[in-house]
């Protein structure tokens, strides 16, 4: 299970995601991983969270623009879904 928090930071929002785990002699922090992202809106943060939870975005991307491309794809799919739901059925 992935935990998250979203908090305002100036004009942006910080998404923090982590997977909890017990502290052991080998693990000094109570999580398997922790990643921080800065987004421009809460909607973008929740979209990114959804992508991370689906496994479509690597938590640590070394490819510039990969995250932005995934978010554009998410927003495009969302726009198509929203426009489909507003069409009248005859």
C-alpha positions in Angstrom: 0.0 0.0 0.0 1.3 3.4 -1.0 0.7 6.3 1.4 0.7 9.9 0.3 0.3 13.5 1.4 -0.3 16.7 -0.6 0.6 20.0 0.8 0.7 23.6 -0.6 4.2 25.0 -1.1 4.0 28.6 -2.3 2.1 28.6 -5.5 2.7 24.9 -6.0 1.8 21.6 -4.3 4.1 18.9 -3.0 3.1 15.3 -3.4 4.9 12.9 -1.1 4.5 9.1 -1.7 5.9 6.3 0.4 5.5 2.7 1.2 5.6 2.0 5.0 7.7 -0.7 6.4 8.9 -1.7 9.9 12.2 -0.4 11.1 14.8 -3.2 11.4 18.5 -3.5 11.9 18.9 -3.0 8.2 16.2 -0.3 7.7 16.6 2.9 9.7 13.6 4.7 8.3 10.0 3.3 8.5 9.4 3.0 4.7 10.7 1.1 1.7 10.8 4.2 -0.4 9.8 7.8 -0.3 9.5 10.2 -3.3 8.7 13.9 -3.5 7.2 15.7 -6.5 6.3 19.4 -7.0 3.1 20.0 -9.0 1.3 23.1 -10.1 -2.2 22.1 -8.8 -3.9 19.6 -6.5 -5.5 18.1 -9.6 -2.1 17.5 -11.1 -0.9 16.0 -7.8 -3.8 13.6 -7.7 -3.3 12.7 -11.4 0.3 11.9 -10.7 -0.7 9.9 -7.6 -3.1 7.8 -9.7 -0.4 7.2 -12.3 2.1 6.1 -9.6 -0.5 3.8 -8.1 -1.2 2.2 -11.5 2.5 1.5 -12.0 2.6 3.6 -15.2 5.2 6.1 -13.8 8.5 5.1 -12.4 9.0 6.5 -8.9 12.5 7.7 -9.8 12.7 8.7 -13.4 16.1 9.4 -15.0 14.6 10.3 -18.4 13.9 14.1 -18.6 10.3 14.8 -19.6 9.0 11.2 -18.9 6.8 12.4 -16.0 5.5 15.3 -18.0 4.7 13.0 -20.9 2.8 10.6 -18.6 0.8 13.5 -17.1 -0.1 14.8 -20.5 -1.3 11.3 -21.4 -3.3 11.2 -18.2 -4.9 14.6 -18.8 -5.7 13.7 -22.5 -7.4 10.5 -21.4 -9.3 12.3 -18.7 -10.5 15.0 -21.2 -11.7 12.2 -23.6 -13.5 10.5 -20.8 -15.1 13.8 -19.6 -16.3 14.6 -23.2 -17.8 11.1 -23.6 -19.8 11.5 -20.4 -21.3 14.8 -21.6 -22.6 13.5 -24.9 -26.3 13.0 -25.4 -27.6 9.6 -26.1 -30.5 9.4 -28.6 
